[in-house]
Amino acid sequence: MPPRSTLNVSLTPELLRLIGDDVASGQYQSASEVVRAALRGFYGRGARADQTGNTDVAPTTTRSAQQVEALFAQAAAGMAQVDLSGRFVRVNDQYCAILGRRPDELLQLRMQDCTHPNDLPHNMTLFRRALEAGEAFEIEKRYLRPDGSAVWVRNAVSPILDSSGKPDSILAVSIDITGYKSAQEELRESEALKGSILDAALDCIVSIDHKSRVIEWNSAAERTFGYPREIALGRDLAELIIPPEYRERHRQGMAHYLATGEGPVLNQRIELGALRADRSRFPVELAISPISGGEKPRFTAYLRDITLRKHAEAAQRESEQRLRSTYEHAFTSIAEVDASGRFLRVNEQLSIITGYGREELLQMTFIDITHPDDLGSDLDQFRRQMAGGIDAYTLEKRYVHKDGHSIWVELSASRVDDVNGKPLYGIRVARDITERKRAEEHQRLLLNELNHRVKNTLTTVQSIVFQTLRNAPTPEDAQAALASRLIALSKAHDVLTRESWEAASLDQIVTEAMEPFRAHGENRIQVAGPEVRLPPSMALAVAMALQELATNAVKYGALSNETGRVEIRWSLDETDSPGHFHLRWEESGGPPVRPPARRGFGTRLIERSLAGDLHGEAKIEFATAGLVCTITASVPGPLAVVA
């Protein structure tokens, strides 16, 4: 068999053959033993020859000495001979290279002088034992070079015996193992680092062999699954943490990989259930990686307990569903906008309020739908808000509907910031207050009307009294007529009150409104038109208009003298849907009419407020022959009935 060399030597083929023959004989276990035996034999024979004085050396001895000398000189391993005190007496070139010294330097030193202080005590113990008992030994130690650097060596040390069998010197064969030691240290550091990483890892790290037996189980796995490392090692992973319904699939997957090298779940992140030591279940996120190298594959699994994440996800879903439900079913409009005011998200109510579809709104900004007269204040505060100057603000403003009309809203604007406190987007909640605004405007109108009506009522009463007393033949007749007209006036006010919540016949409205202005036995007010029922707001508006027109007629127009006449006629046009009714008030026979220098409250009331309440048109013409007022308005189908 070839020599099993533990020394890195470079020898002639003949020497290698001799060493190989000696190893093959079974007498020696390695080439290093052969080398040491040869050197011991050489020096032993030399010592015996010197002691006997026999200088006639046999040719075979001379040949052996030559071989040993060649071995000593040619060996790639370092070789050194020291005396019983440790002083160098013979060194080869490789030994000098290992220690970084010249031969003449080393021959002035002892082995102790070159050995690292930390390794010297153990070295000396073995050295003394070799001298006392003749025992060979091997040691790993450090030599110190002249520059202070240390070199690790593995020394095979043998005593050289004299003729009496006692050591007279020591032979050391040295191999530089600094690289090996560095690799060992790096390996130890790597293993220590690996252990630290495994122990410090927040995720469970579990390795298994090709039979699914656990070969690595870190601290996180201990905490998560409840098995100590010493119990988990060697156990079947399937029986340890995999739920029963998944175990067969796990084994089939292992077998498939071993047979084909394919694993569908390898290097993928998957979520599944796992078991703790107490057999309770919990969700984990899992990633498995195969480990290459070796005869049989191994696998490392990275597992993370995602119980808290699953709870958080469930809570988030519930929160999002609740928010979505609130968002979509709120009676107020809700919108999210970026720093430029562009809509990022809108609910259905904003579409209802503005008339724009969601997709249309998402292409617009809130600036696009804000009434120009209300934009300045809103935009100024919005910019301050998105710059971080203010957190929230509220205001009342108008949106412009898609069809062009205005909608009053009460706006509350807030801001959402990121974790650094920088604005992300704005939230704008708006409530339609158009009806409230109309009610407020109507209330103001009513207050003004009340003040105006009180004055007009007094004027009407005065006119009624004057006309009654002037035309009554007797005081008794005057008293009866006056009472009748004042009662009629009261009924007109009842209509104004009652019609605010009931639908009413237009004929009744006209009749009751004009009754106080009819003189007994006179037919100066002509009324004609079909049966039409008006909704409360329209009925009230028409009654107010007739009252105002009649009062003006009594004060200045056709009813202010004895010859004037008033014609009130209306019609219903159902050609279109909804239908329209037309009412015409026309005076004649009164004093000549001159257009007023300015429009009074009564005129403005009819032409503006009445038109707004009716969603129609009201127009007053100051014709010379007599005042003419025309009213046109649409009437909801269910309330408009022609008799």
C-alpha positions as CSV (number, residue, x, y, z in Angstrom):
1,M,0.0,0.0,0.0
2,P,1.3,3.5,-0.6
3,P,2.6,5.5,2.4
4,R,0.0,7.4,4.4
5,S,2.0,10.5,5.0
6,T,1.1,13.0,7.7
7,L,4.1,15.1,6.7
8,N,4.4,17.4,3.7
9,V,7.8,16.1,2.4
10,S,9.5,16.2,-1.0
11,L,11.7,13.1,-1.4
12,T,13.4,11.1,-4.1
13,P,11.4,8.2,-5.6
14,E,13.9,5.7,-4.0
15,L,13.2,7.2,-0.5
16,L,9.5,7.2,-1.1
17,R,9.7,3.6,-2.1
18,L,11.6,2.6,1.0
19,I,9.2,4.6,3.2
20,G,6.2,2.9,1.5
21,D,7.7,-0.6,2.0
22,D,8.1,0.1,5.7
23,V,4.6,1.4,6.1
24,A,3.3,-1.6,4.1
25,S,5.1,-4.0,6.5
26,G,2.6,-3.0,9.2
27,Q,5.4,-2.1,11.6
28,Y,4.6,1.6,11.3
29,Q,1.3,3.5,11.2
30,S,2.5,6.5,9.1
31,A,5.3,8.0,7.1
32,S,6.2,10.3,10.0
33,E,6.9,7.2,12.1
34,V,9.1,5.8,9.4
35,V,11.0,9.1,9.2
36,R,11.4,9.3,12.9
37,A,12.5,5.6,13.1
38,A,15.0,6.1,10.3
39,L,16.5,9.2,12.0
40,R,16.6,7.5,15.4
41,G,18.3,4.5,13.8
42,F,20.8,6.7,12.0
43,Y,21.8,8.7,15.0
44,G,21.7,5.7,17.2
45,R,24.1,3.8,14.9
46,G,26.3,6.9,14.6
47,A,26.5,7.1,18.4
48,R,27.4,3.4,18.8
49,A,30.1,3.7,16.1
50,D,31.6,6.6,17.9
51,Q,31.6,4.8,21.3
52,T,33.3,1.6,19.9
53,G,35.7,3.6,17.8
54,N,34.8,1.5,14.8
55,T,35.0,3.7,11.9
56,D,34.8,1.0,9.4
57,V,31.1,1.3,8.5
58,A,29.5,-1.3,6.3
59,P,28.4,-0.2,2.9
60,T,24.7,-0.7,3.8
61,T,25.2,1.6,6.8
62,T,26.8,4.2,4.7
63,R,24.0,3.9,2.2
64,S,21.4,4.3,5.0
65,A,23.2,7.3,6.4
66,Q,23.1,8.9,2.9
67,Q,19.4,8.2,2.6
68,V,18.7,9.8,6.0
69,E,20.9,12.8,5.2
70,A,18.9,13.2,2.0
71,L,15.7,12.8,3.9
72,F,16.7,15.4,6.4
73,A,17.8,17.9,3.7
74,Q,15.0,17.3,1.2
75,A,12.0,17.1,3.6
76,A,9.4,19.7,3.0
77,A,8.6,19.4,6.7
78,G,10.8,21.2,9.3
79,M,13.2,19.0,11.1
80,A,15.3,19.9,14.2
81,Q,17.5,18.0,16.7
82,V,18.0,19.4,20.2
83,D,20.2,18.2,23.1
84,L,18.8,17.3,26.5
85,S,18.7,21.0,27.5
86,G,16.7,21.9,24.4
87,R,19.5,23.6,22.5
88,F,19.3,23.2,18.8
89,V,22.2,21.0,17.4
90,R,20.8,20.3,13.9
91,V,18.0,22.0,11.8
92,N,17.0,21.7,8.1
93,D,16.1,24.6,5.8
94,Q,12.3,24.1,6.1
95,Y,12.5,24.3,9.9
96,C,14.4,27.6,9.5
97,A,11.8,28.9,7.1
98,I,9.0,28.0,9.6
99,L,10.7,29.9,12.4
100,G,12.0,32.7,10.2
101,R,15.6,32.4,11.4
102,R,18.9,31.4,9.8
103,P,20.5,28.1,10.8
104,D,23.4,29.8,12.6
105,E,20.9,31.8,14.7
106,L,18.9,28.7,15.7
107,L,22.1,26.8,16.7
108,Q,22.7,29.6,19.3
109,L,19.1,29.2,20.8
110,R,17.1,26.7,22.7
111,M,13.7,25.3,21.8
112,Q,12.4,27.1,24.8
113,D,13.6,30.5,23.5
114,C,11.4,30.2,20.4
115,T,8.3,28.7,21.9
116,H,5.3,31.0,22.7
117,P,5.2,31.6,26.5
118,N,1.6,30.4,26.8
119,D,2.5,27.0,25.2
120,L,5.8,26.5,26.9
121,P,4.6,24.9,30.2
122,H,2.8,22.0,28.5
123,N,5.6,21.6,26.0
124,M,8.2,21.3,28.8
125,T,6.1,18.7,30.7
126,L,6.0,16.5,27.6
127,F,9.7,17.2,26.9
128,R,10.8,16.1,30.3
129,R,8.6,12.9,30.1
130,A,10.3,12.1,26.8
131,L,13.7,12.4,28.4
132,E,12.7,10.4,31.5
133,A,10.7,7.6,29.9
134,G,11.8,7.8,26.3
135,E,8.3,8.5,25.1
136,A,7.5,10.1,21.8
137,F,4.8,12.7,21.7
138,E,3.0,15.1,19.4
139,I,2.1,18.6,20.2
140,E,0.4,21.6,18.6
141,K,2.1,24.9,19.7
142,R,3.2,28.3,18.6
143,Y,6.8,29.4,17.7
144,L,7.6,33.1,17.9
145,R,9.4,34.6,14.9
146,P,11.9,37.5,15.3
147,D,9.3,40.0,14.1
148,G,7.0,38.9,17.0
149,S,4.5,37.0,14.9
150,A,3.4,33.6,15.9
151,V,3.4,30.5,13.7
152,W,1.4,27.4,14.7
153,V,3.1,24.0,14.2
154,R,2.3,20.4,14.8
155,N,5.5,18.7,16.2
156,A,6.1,15.0,16.1
157,V,8.8,14.6,18.8
158,S,10.9,11.5,19.4
159,P,13.9,10.9,21.7
160,I,17.1,9.5,20.1
161,L,18.6,6.8,22.3
162,D,22.2,6.0,23.0
163,S,23.7,2.5,23.2
164,S,22.4,2.1,26.7
165,G,18.8,3.0,25.6
166,K,18.8,6.3,27.2
167,P,17.9,9.6,25.3
168,D,20.9,11.6,24.4
169,S,18.9,14.1,22.1
170,I,15.4,14.9,20.8
171,L,14.2,14.9,17.2
172,A,11.3,17.1,16.2
173,V,9.5,17.0,12.8
174,S,7.4,20.2,12.4
175,I,4.6,21.1,10.0
176,D,3.3,24.7,9.7
177,I,-0.4,24.5,10.6
178,T,-1.0,28.2,10.9
179,G,-3.4,28.1,8.0
180,Y,-5.2,25.1,9.5
181,K,-5.4,26.9,12.9
182,S,-6.8,30.0,11.2
183,A,-9.3,28.0,9.4
184,Q,-10.2,26.2,12.7
185,E,-10.6,29.6,14.4
186,E,-12.7,31.0,11.6
187,L,-14.8,27.8,11.8
188,R,-15.2,28.3,15.5
189,E,-16.1,31.9,15.1
190,S,-18.5,31.0,12.3
191,E,-20.1,28.3,14.5
192,A,-20.3,30.8,17.4
193,L,-21.8,33.4,15.0
194,K,-24.2,30.9,13.7
195,G,-25.2,29.9,17.2
196,S,-25.6,33.6,18.2
197,I,-27.7,34.2,15.1
198,L,-29.8,31.2,15.7
199,D,-30.4,32.1,19.3
200,A,-31.0,35.7,18.6
201,A,-33.3,35.1,15.6
202,L,-36.9,36.2,16.2
203,D,-38.1,33.6,13.8
204,C,-38.0,29.9,14.4
205,I,-35.2,28.1,12.5
206,V,-35.6,24.4,12.3
207,S,-33.4,22.1,10.2
208,I,-34.3,18.5,9.3
209,D,-32.5,15.6,7.5
210,H,-33.8,13.6,4.6
211,K,-35.8,11.5,7.1
212,S,-37.6,14.5,8.5
213,R,-35.6,14.3,11.8
214,V,-34.8,17.5,13.5
215,I,-31.1,18.4,13.5
216,E,-31.3,22.1,14.4
217,W,-33.8,23.8,16.8
218,N,-33.1,27.4,17.8
219,S,-34.2,29.3,20.9
220,A,-37.2,30.9,19.0
221,A,-38.4,27.5,18.2
222,E,-38.2,26.5,21.8
223,R,-40.2,29.5,22.9
224,T,-42.8,29.2,20.1
225,F,-43.4,25.5,20.1
226,G,-42.7,24.7,23.7
227,Y,-40.1,21.9,23.1
228,P,-36.6,22.3,24.6
229,R,-33.8,21.8,22.1
230,E,-32.6,18.5,23.6
231,I,-36.1,17.0,23.3
232,A,-36.7,18.3,19.7
233,L,-33.4,17.1,18.3
234,G,-33.8,13.7,16.5
235,R,-37.6,13.8,16.6
236,D,-39.7,13.5,13.4
237,L,-40.8,17.0,12.6
238,A,-44.2,15.7,11.3
239,E,-45.0,14.2,14.7
240,L,-43.6,17.2,16.5
241,I,-45.4,20.3,15.1
242,I,-47.4,19.4,12.0
243,P,-51.2,18.9,12.4
244,P,-52.3,15.3,11.7
245,E,-54.2,16.2,8.5
246,Y,-51.0,17.6,6.9
247,R,-48.5,14.9,8.0
248,E,-49.1,12.5,5.1
249,R,-48.8,15.4,2.6
250,H,-45.5,16.4,4.3
251,R,-44.1,12.9,3.9
252,Q,-45.2,12.6,0.3
253,G,-43.5,15.9,-0.4
254,M,-40.2,14.7,1.1
255,A,-40.4,11.5,-0.9
256,H,-41.1,13.3,-4.1
257,Y,-38.2,15.6,-3.6
258,L,-35.8,12.8,-2.8
259,A,-37.0,11.0,-6.0
260,T,-37.1,13.9,-8.4
261,G,-35.3,16.9,-6.8
262,E,-38.6,18.9,-7.2
263,G,-40.4,20.6,-4.3
264,P,-43.3,22.9,-5.2
265,V,-43.3,24.6,-1.8
266,L,-39.6,25.1,-1.5
267,N,-38.4,28.7,-1.3
268,Q,-42.0,29.8,-1.2
269,R,-43.8,31.7,1.6
270,I,-46.9,29.8,2.7
271,E,-49.3,30.1,5.7
272,L,-50.6,27.0,7.5
273,G,-51.5,25.7,11.0
274,A,-48.9,24.3,13.5
275,L,-49.1,22.6,16.8
276,R,-47.5,23.6,20.1
277,A,-46.3,21.1,22.7
278,D,-49.6,21.5,24.5
279,R,-51.3,20.5,21.1
280,S,-52.9,23.9,20.7
281,R,-53.0,25.2,17.1
282,F,-51.8,28.5,15.8
283,P,-51.0,30.0,12.4
284,V,-47.5,30.2,11.1
285,E,-45.8,31.7,8.0
286,L,-43.3,29.1,6.6
287,A,-40.4,29.2,4.1
288,I,-38.4,26.0,3.4
289,S,-35.0,26.0,1.8
290,P,-33.0,22.8,0.7
291,I,-29.4,22.6,1.9
292,S,-27.0,21.3,-0.7
293,G,-23.9,19.3,0.0
294,G,-23.5,15.9,1.5
295,E,-24.8,12.6,0.4
296,K,-28.4,13.2,1.5
297,P,-30.2,16.5,1.3
298,R,-31.2,18.5,4.4
299,F,-33.8,21.3,4.8
300,T,-34.0,24.4,6.8
301,A,-37.5,25.8,7.7
302,Y,-38.0,29.4,8.8
303,L,-41.3,29.7,10.8
304,R,-43.0,32.8,12.2
305,D,-45.9,32.8,14.6
306,I,-48.5,35.1,12.9
307,T,-51.2,34.9,15.5
308,L,-51.0,38.6,16.3
309,R,-50.8,39.5,12.6
310,K,-53.9,37.4,11.9
311,H,-55.8,39.1,14.7
312,A,-54.6,42.5,13.5
313,E,-55.7,41.6,9.9
314,A,-59.1,40.5,11.2
315,A,-59.5,43.6,13.3
316,Q,-58.4,45.7,10.3
317,R,-60.9,44.0,8.0
318,E,-63.6,44.6,10.5
319,S,-62.6,48.2,10.9
320,E,-62.5,48.6,7.1
321,Q,-65.9,47.0,6.7
322,R,-67.3,49.3,9.4
323,L,-65.6,52.3,7.9
324,R,-66.8,51.3,4.4
325,S,-70.3,50.9,5.6
326,T,-70.2,54.2,7.4
327,Y,-68.6,55.8,4.4
328,E,-71.1,54.6,1.9
329,H,-74.3,54.9,3.9
330,A,-73.7,58.2,5.6
331,F,-76.3,60.9,4.9
332,T,-73.4,63.3,4.5
333,S,-70.9,63.5,1.7
334,I,-67.4,62.3,2.5
335,A,-64.3,62.8,0.3
336,E,-60.6,62.4,0.6
337,V,-58.4,64.9,-1.3
338,D,-54.7,65.3,-2.0
339,A,-52.7,68.5,-1.4
340,S,-53.9,70.0,-4.6
341,G,-57.6,69.4,-3.7
342,R,-58.0,66.5,-6.2
343,F,-60.5,63.9,-5.1
344,L,-58.9,60.6,-4.1
345,R,-62.0,58.9,-2.8
346,V,-65.7,60.0,-2.6
347,N,-68.9,58.4,-1.3
348,E,-72.2,58.1,-3.1
349,Q,-73.7,61.0,-1.2
350,L,-71.3,63.5,-2.8
351,S,-72.4,62.2,-6.2
352,I,-76.1,62.6,-5.2
353,I,-75.5,66.2,-3.9
354,T,-73.4,67.4,-6.9
355,G,-75.0,65.3,-9.7
356,Y,-71.6,64.1,-10.9
357,G,-70.7,60.3,-11.0
358,R,-67.9,59.0,-8.9
359,E,-65.6,58.5,-11.9
360,E,-66.2,62.1,-12.9
361,L,-65.5,63.4,-9.4
362,L,-62.2,61.5,-9.3
363,Q,-61.0,63.5,-12.3
364,M,-61.9,66.8,-10.6
365,T,-60.9,68.9,-7.6
366,F,-63.2,70.4,-4.9
367,I,-62.3,73.7,-6.5
368,D,-64.1,72.6,-9.7
369,I,-67.4,72.2,-7.9
370,T,-67.2,75.1,-5.5
371,H,-69.2,78.3,-6.2
372,P,-66.7,81.0,-7.3
373,D,-68.0,83.4,-4.7
374,D,-67.3,80.9,-1.9
375,L,-63.9,79.6,-3.2
376,G,-61.6,82.2,-1.7
377,S,-62.2,81.5,2.0
378,D,-62.2,77.7,1.5
379,L,-59.1,77.6,-0.6
380,D,-57.1,79.8,1.8
381,Q,-57.9,77.7,4.8
382,F,-57.3,74.4,2.9
383,R,-53.8,75.6,1.9
384,R,-53.0,76.5,5.5
385,Q,-54.3,73.2,6.6
386,M,-52.2,71.1,4.2
387,A,-49.2,73.2,5.1
388,G,-49.7,72.2,8.7
389,G,-50.8,75.6,9.9
390,I,-54.3,74.4,11.1
391,D,-55.7,71.0,11.8
392,A,-59.3,71.5,10.9
393,Y,-61.9,74.1,9.9
394,T,-65.6,74.4,9.2
395,L,-67.5,76.7,7.0
396,E,-70.7,77.1,4.9
397,K,-70.3,77.3,1.2
398,R,-72.0,76.5,-2.1
399,Y,-71.4,73.6,-4.5
400,V,-72.4,74.1,-8.1
401,H,-74.5,71.2,-9.3
402,K,-73.8,69.5,-12.6
403,D,-76.9,71.1,-14.0
404,G,-75.8,74.6,-12.8
405,H,-77.9,75.3,-9.7
406,S,-76.3,75.9,-6.3
407,I,-76.4,73.6,-3.3
408,W,-75.5,75.0,0.2
409,V,-73.4,72.7,2.3
410,E,-71.9,72.8,5.8
411,L,-68.3,71.7,5.4
412,S,-66.0,70.2,8.0
413,A,-62.4,69.7,6.7
414,S,-59.7,67.8,8.6
415,R,-56.3,66.3,7.8
416,V,-54.5,62.9,8.0
417,D,-50.8,63.0,8.7
418,D,-48.1,60.3,8.3
419,V,-45.9,59.0,11.1
420,N,-43.6,62.0,10.8
421,G,-46.4,64.4,11.1
422,K,-46.4,65.4,7.5
423,P,-49.9,65.9,5.8
424,L,-51.0,62.9,3.7
425,Y,-54.5,63.9,2.6
426,G,-57.5,65.9,3.6
427,I,-60.9,64.6,4.6
428,R,-63.9,66.8,3.7
429,V,-67.3,66.0,5.2
430,A,-70.2,68.1,3.8
431,R,-73.9,68.1,4.7
432,D,-76.5,69.5,2.4
433,I,-78.1,72.5,4.1
434,T,-79.9,73.9,1.1
435,E,-83.4,73.4,2.6
436,R,-82.2,75.0,5.9
437,K,-80.8,78.0,3.9
438,R,-84.1,78.3,2.1
439,A,-85.9,78.1,5.4
440,E,-83.7,80.8,6.9
441,E,-84.2,83.0,3.9
442,H,-87.9,82.3,4.1
443,Q,-87.9,83.1,7.8
444,R,-86.2,86.4,7.0
445,L,-88.8,87.0,4.3
446,L,-91.6,86.3,6.7
447,L,-90.2,88.6,9.3
448,N,-90.0,91.4,6.7
449,E,-93.4,90.4,5.4
450,L,-94.9,90.4,9.0
451,N,-93.7,94.0,9.5
452,H,-94.9,94.9,6.0
453,R,-98.1,93.0,6.5
454,V,-99.0,94.7,9.7
455,K,-98.7,98.1,8.0
456,N,-100.7,96.8,5.0
457,T,-103.3,95.3,7.2
458,L,-103.8,98.6,8.9
459,T,-104.0,100.3,5.5
460,T,-106.5,97.7,4.4
461,V,-108.6,98.1,7.5
462,Q,-108.5,101.9,7.0
463,S,-109.5,101.5,3.4
464,I,-112.3,99.0,4.3
465,V,-113.6,101.3,7.0
466,F,-113.4,104.4,4.7
467,Q,-115.2,102.6,1.8
468,T,-117.8,101.0,4.0
469,L,-118.7,104.2,5.8
470,R,-118.7,106.2,2.6
471,N,-121.1,103.8,0.8
472,A,-123.3,102.6,3.7
473,P,-126.7,104.3,3.8
474,T,-127.0,104.0,7.5
475,P,-124.7,103.5,10.5
476,E,-126.2,100.0,11.1
477,D,-125.4,99.0,7.5
478,A,-121.9,100.4,7.9
479,Q,-121.4,98.4,11.1
480,A,-122.5,95.1,9.5
481,A,-120.4,95.6,6.3
482,L,-117.4,96.6,8.3
483,A,-117.6,93.5,10.5
484,S,-118.0,91.3,7.5
485,R,-115.0,92.6,5.7
486,L,-112.8,92.4,8.8
487,I,-113.8,88.8,9.3
488,A,-112.9,88.1,5.6
489,L,-109.5,89.7,6.2
490,S,-109.0,87.4,9.1
491,K,-109.9,84.4,6.9
492,A,-107.2,85.4,4.4
493,H,-104.7,85.3,7.2
494,D,-106.0,81.9,8.2
495,V,-105.2,80.7,4.6
496,L,-101.7,82.0,4.8
497,T,-101.2,80.0,8.0
498,R,-103.1,76.9,7.0
499,E,-101.6,76.5,3.5
500,S,-98.1,76.1,5.0
501,W,-98.9,72.5,5.6
502,E,-101.9,71.5,3.5
503,A,-102.5,71.3,-0.3
504,A,-105.3,73.7,-1.2
505,S,-107.6,74.6,-4.1
506,L,-106.4,77.6,-6.1
507,D,-110.0,78.8,-6.4
508,Q,-110.4,78.8,-2.6
509,I,-107.1,80.6,-2.1
510,V,-108.2,83.3,-4.6
511,T,-111.7,83.5,-3.1
512,E,-110.7,83.8,0.5
513,A,-107.8,86.1,-0.3
514,M,-110.1,88.5,-2.2
515,E,-113.1,88.4,0.0
516,P,-112.1,91.3,2.3
517,F,-111.8,93.5,-0.8
518,R,-115.3,92.9,-2.2
519,A,-117.9,95.6,-1.5
520,H,-121.5,94.4,-0.8
521,G,-123.5,94.3,-3.9
522,E,-120.4,95.0,-6.1
523,N,-118.9,92.7,-8.7
524,R,-115.7,94.6,-9.3
525,I,-113.4,91.5,-8.8
526,Q,-113.8,88.8,-11.5
527,V,-112.3,85.3,-10.9
528,A,-112.1,82.4,-13.4
529,G,-110.1,79.3,-13.9
530,P,-110.1,75.4,-13.6
531,E,-109.8,73.4,-10.4
532,V,-106.1,73.2,-9.5
533,R,-104.7,72.0,-6.2
534,L,-101.3,73.5,-5.2
535,P,-98.8,72.2,-2.7
536,P,-98.5,74.2,0.6
537,S,-95.5,76.3,-0.4
538,M,-97.0,77.4,-3.7
539,A,-100.4,78.0,-2.1
540,L,-98.9,80.3,0.5
541,A,-96.8,82.1,-2.1
542,V,-99.9,82.7,-4.3
543,A,-102.0,83.9,-1.3
544,M,-99.2,86.3,-0.3
545,A,-99.0,87.6,-3.9
546,L,-102.8,88.1,-4.2
547,Q,-102.9,89.8,-0.8
548,E,-100.0,92.1,-1.9
549,L,-101.6,92.9,-5.2
550,A,-105.0,93.5,-3.7
551,T,-103.6,95.8,-1.0
552,N,-101.8,97.8,-3.7
553,A,-105.0,97.9,-5.7
554,V,-106.9,99.2,-2.7
555,K,-104.2,101.8,-2.0
556,Y,-103.3,102.9,-5.5
557,G,-104.9,100.9,-8.2
558,A,-108.3,99.7,-9.5
559,L,-109.8,99.3,-6.1
560,S,-108.9,102.7,-4.8
561,N,-111.9,104.4,-6.6
562,E,-115.5,103.4,-7.4
563,T,-115.1,102.4,-11.1
564,G,-112.0,100.2,-11.2
565,R,-112.1,96.4,-11.8
566,V,-109.8,93.4,-11.3
567,E,-109.7,90.2,-13.3
568,I,-108.0,87.1,-12.0
569,R,-107.8,84.3,-14.4
570,W,-105.6,81.1,-14.5
571,S,-105.2,78.0,-16.7
572,L,-103.3,74.7,-16.5
573,D,-101.1,73.4,-19.3
574,E,-100.4,69.7,-19.1
575,T,-98.7,69.3,-22.5
576,D,-95.4,68.8,-20.7
577,S,-94.5,66.9,-17.5
578,P,-94.7,68.4,-15.0
579,G,-97.7,70.6,-15.9
580,H,-97.6,74.4,-15.7
581,F,-100.2,76.8,-14.5
582,H,-100.5,80.4,-15.6
583,L,-102.2,83.1,-13.4
584,R,-102.9,86.6,-14.6
585,W,-103.9,89.6,-12.5
586,E,-105.2,92.5,-14.6
587,E,-106.6,95.8,-13.3
588,S,-108.7,98.3,-15.3
589,G,-110.8,101.4,-14.7
590,G,-108.6,102.7,-11.9
591,P,-106.5,105.9,-11.7
592,P,-103.9,106.2,-14.5
593,V,-100.8,104.1,-13.6
594,R,-97.3,105.5,-13.6
595,P,-94.3,103.2,-13.2
596,P,-92.7,103.8,-9.7
597,A,-89.4,105.6,-9.4
598,R,-88.1,102.5,-7.5
599,R,-89.3,99.0,-6.8
600,G,-90.8,98.8,-3.4
601,F,-90.8,95.8,-1.1
602,G,-94.1,94.5,-2.4
603,T,-92.9,94.4,-6.0
604,R,-89.6,92.8,-5.0
605,L,-91.5,90.3,-2.9
606,I,-93.6,89.2,-5.9
607,E,-91.0,89.2,-8.6
608,R,-88.1,87.7,-6.7
609,S,-89.2,85.8,-3.6
610,L,-92.4,84.5,-5.1
611,A,-90.6,83.4,-8.3
612,G,-88.0,81.6,-6.1
613,D,-90.6,79.8,-4.0
614,L,-92.6,78.8,-7.1
615,H,-89.5,77.8,-9.1
616,G,-91.1,79.8,-11.8
617,E,-91.6,83.4,-13.1
618,A,-93.5,86.4,-11.8
619,K,-93.7,89.6,-13.7
620,I,-95.4,93.0,-12.9
621,E,-96.1,95.4,-15.8
622,F,-97.2,99.0,-14.9
623,A,-99.4,99.5,-17.9
624,T,-101.2,102.9,-18.1
625,A,-104.6,101.3,-18.2
626,G,-103.8,99.3,-15.1
627,L,-101.3,97.0,-13.4
628,V,-100.8,93.5,-14.9
629,C,-99.1,90.6,-13.0
630,T,-98.4,87.3,-14.6
631,I,-97.3,84.2,-12.8
632,T,-96.0,81.0,-14.4
633,A,-94.9,77.9,-12.4
634,S,-94.7,74.1,-12.7
635,V,-97.1,72.0,-10.6
636,P,-96.3,68.5,-9.4
637,G,-98.5,66.0,-11.2
638,P,-100.2,64.3,-8.2
639,L,-101.3,67.7,-6.8
640,A,-102.4,69.3,-10.1
641,V,-106.0,68.3,-10.8
642,V,-108.3,69.8,-13.4
643,A,-112.0,69.6,-12.4
